[in-house]
Amino acid sequence: MIQVNVKELLKKQKRSKYWFVKNMEGGYQALTRLMENQTSSIRFDTLEKMCDLFDCEIGEIIVRKKGNKKHE
């Protein structure tokens, strides 16, 4: 399963959900779904903005977890 590590990055950098939503300048519900891994797609410009915001690479944001298939 592909996951977005927003919560982990926020925790690692000691940042809040409020900080993330404010700095991403997106819709609260859409960003919350992203944080909760309840989204089925993500735009490249969103990924780039997250990389800039967290000062990290895409591989730190998006990870593949084996053995956690959502649909079997």
N, C-alpha and C positions, 0 to 999 in steps of 0.2 A: 504494500500500500504506500502511495506517495503521501508524504506529510509536509506541512509547512511548520517550521520551528519558531514561530513568532513568540510564543509563550516562553520557550527555553531561552531565546535571545534576550527577551525582556528581563527575565530573572538573572541571567548571567551579567547583564549590564546594569542591573538594579534600576530599571525603568518601569513606569506604570503603563497600564492599558490606556489611560488618559493621554499620556505623553505620545504613545504610538498613534492614536486616532488623530490627535491635534496636528502632529507633524506629517502624517500621511495625507492630510487634507481630503479625506474621502468620507463616504457615508459610514456612519457609526455601525449600522446593521451589517453592511458588506464587510467591513473590517473585523467585526466581531465573528462573523461566519468564517473568515479567513483564519483568525486566531484559533477557532475551535475545530479547524479542519472540516468544515461543513460546506466547502465550496468544491466545485468540480473543474474549475479553470482559474487561471490567473494570467493577467496580461504581462507582456514583457516590460512595459513601462512601469508597471507596479513593482515587478521584481527589481528593476533597476533602482527605483526610488527606495525600496527596502534595503538594498545593498548599500546605498549612500547613507541612509539613515542609521543603520547598524554598523557601518564601516566594516563590511564583511563581503564574502563571495557568495555566489548563488548556492554553492554546495553546502553552505552553513544554514541556508534558509530552507531549501527543499531537500528532503531526505527520503530514501526508500526503505521502509521497514518490512522485512521479510516475515512471512507467517501471520500477518494480520489482514488477511483478505476481507474486504467489506462485503463482497458478493461472492458466493460460492455456488 
